[in-house]
């Protein structure tokens, strides 16, 4: 991507275009691109049909993390008594949590709006659709805007299967605003969204059942992590119905509050399971939000799932139309969308062309305990490299010595035997998200296992365990077709 000469851009803009950049979608990627492009001198308009901030701020990462914080107080209260604190019986009030969440989301949305205004971006509260490769129509008033460059950043929406009574279920878009707390919650799906809500609602006091089509939860994560999460959740009283899926939802007679199970939802599974729930959360993943955007009129190519096809520069097959974030269905993570938006704006309107590096993208699952992961899983590493060492340790954090908690944390490092370079790190432990953010710097920088072991430990911490791994647990060598156990994984 290159920036045209200033005089050519000005002349072109004066003759043909109302704006240099039109951004469709006011989520994380869209607002970052708009603000940075405007800072480079571009005339920018951004259209958002709902609320600024997108899924992450309004109905995703931020409210979810606030709910996670709330859910962890239950364990804290119980543990406090073991450390000498004497507390009265705590009482959780759902409406107070929802109200606190609403206040914070409103504050953040105002900050986003102020940021756009301060950067000189014109924000339009309207749905916008493409009329052609350079024309965007605003639905609220029919106005047509001609743009030299168009950026699509409309994110993703919950993906829903087809079964009887699906309208009785809710999605992650709805669950933050429930009027009453669900005492019995059934969750369909077992990805990171499903597992986060399962953990937090169970901790808040719900009776939670997860209906999982696969043989285990969190498909795509490292196998040891998947097993650790499943075991932890089962010990916490969360029911996991694996190898099954929801077949039908039916409303029971009467109204909620009439007594017994009146007004609640009957859940029937494919394997004949029968459950009763106050709410059924449908968490089967997300799909690109490209319906009725006018992509076909502009000639923009999409995948079968609606994802916009882009190159390494976020450019579509139409030279002046770009897409960032979940709408391209590459890495459905907020920081990735932000980075893509920034790279696009710098490259198109600034003097600093660069591309996003998708290798070693760290991520976290805010389960309890948390998951932090970066790089290759063990199975992926074994498929790509000739010989792989696996370092793995399970241990109980120091606090468990007083509380008596038997839940083990897991730390795992995958290493290329030939170069000693770290290929992946996987953590299931308290504050795993914080640890993986720092460790991702080392992995992205090409750190070796020798580098990791050369670091002085901070004692006593969970993190010290990862620099104390001196001997691999097992080695896989495709050249010799061998698997060699080298050390015990239990501590």
ZIHU-V389583 format. One line per field, one symbol per residue. phi: phi as a letter, one per 20 degrees, with the letter a starting at -180 (. if undefined). burial: 1 if it has 16 or more other ideal C-beta (glycine too) atoms within 10 Angstrom, else 0. A space follows every 10 residues. Layout:
phi = ???
burial = ???
This chain:
phi = .cefggffff ffffeddecf cdddodegff fffffffffe ofecccdced cfomggfebb gffgffffgf fefffffffg ffdneddfff cedgffffff ffffffffff ffffffffen eeedeafcce ebfcdddeff cmfddecfcc ddbemccgec fdbfnffeec dffdffdffc fffccddeob effffffgff ffffpfedcd ddffebelgn egfffgffff fffffeneed eembbfdbdc fffncgofol dfmededddf enfccccfbc eeceoccged flenfffenf ecefenffec efdmeefegd dcbcnffele cecgffffff fffgfffedd dcfbcfeefl efbcdefcfe dcbbneffff fffecfcced dbbdbdgggf fefnfefeec cbcdcfffdm ffeaccccag mfffffffff ffffenfdff gffeeffdde bfffffedfe cffbcdcffd lccdfdbfee c
burial = 1010000010 0010001111 1111111111 1111111111 0111111110 1111111111 1111011101 1101000010 0000000000 0000001100 1000100110 0110010000 1111011111 0011111100 0000101111 1111111100 0010100111 1100110000 1101111111 1111111111 1111011111 1110011100 1101110111 0110000101 1001111010 0000000000 1001111110 0010101111 1111111111 0011100101 0100011101 0011110101 1111111111 1111011111 1111111111 0000010001 1111111111 1111111101 1100101111 1111101000 0010101111 1111111000 1111111111 1110110011 0111001010 0100000000 0110111110 0111111000 0000000000 0
